[in-house]
Every structure is written in C-alpha cells, then in structure tokens.
C-alpha cells in the first residue's frame, strides 16, 4: 500500500482528533483505531515505524472488558497528560510521513 496510504490514514484520524470536543482519551482511541492496522511499508523508515509500534502497544496493552476492545480499555486508563503525549506522538509520526511524501 505504501507511504501514501499511511499518510491518508493518519491525516483522516488526526483531522478528526483536532476538531473533536471529545475527551483526549476518546480522540486518541479514534486515532489508534484508524491507524493501528498499518504495516511497515506505510512508513518512510524503521525509526518512524518503531515509534508507531510503541504508540500502538501503549494504546492496546490493557485487556478488553466486555465489548469495549483493547484500544478503548487501554486509553481509558490513561491520564489526560499521557493521552496528550501519545496524540503528539501520532502527529510527529504523521509529520515524518508527510515530509517523506514531499520528497518522493
């Protein structure tokens, strides 16, 4: 699928998160839900992909309860500051992808 697919998925997810009035944890859950399926070929380099994997792991580490899923279960345990840092990480990843797309 390629880096352009990664750009598209991050763009859509972050666009929603930026305009939403939902709590930061809900916005993070939405972003992770929109991008967690991406593979290595959606990222410009290994470093960016590793940062992505760390973000997804942090956002899926708490086992699901009932029908909420691991993403919602994990981010609901985060304090506002932690969830904000992961949203900033998502934006940093998107920026790396966008910069690489500009040079293709």
C-alpha positions, 0 to 999 in steps of 0.5 A: 500500500505504501507511504501514501496510504499511511499518510491518508490514514493518519491525516483522516484520524488526526483531522478528526482528533483536532476538531473533536470536543471529545475527551483526549482519551476518546480522540486518541482511541479514534486515532489508534483505531484508524491507524493501528492496522498499518504495516511497515511499508506505510512508513518512510523508515524503521525509526518512524515505524518503531515509534508507531509500534510503541504508540500502538502497544501503549494504546492496546496493552490493557485487556478488553472488558466486555465489548469495549476492545483493547484500544478503548480499555487501554486509553481509558486508563490513561491520564489526560497528560499521557493521552496528550503525549501519545496524540503528539506522538501520532502527529510527529509520526504523521509529520515524518510521513508527510515530509517523506511524501514531499520528497518522493 
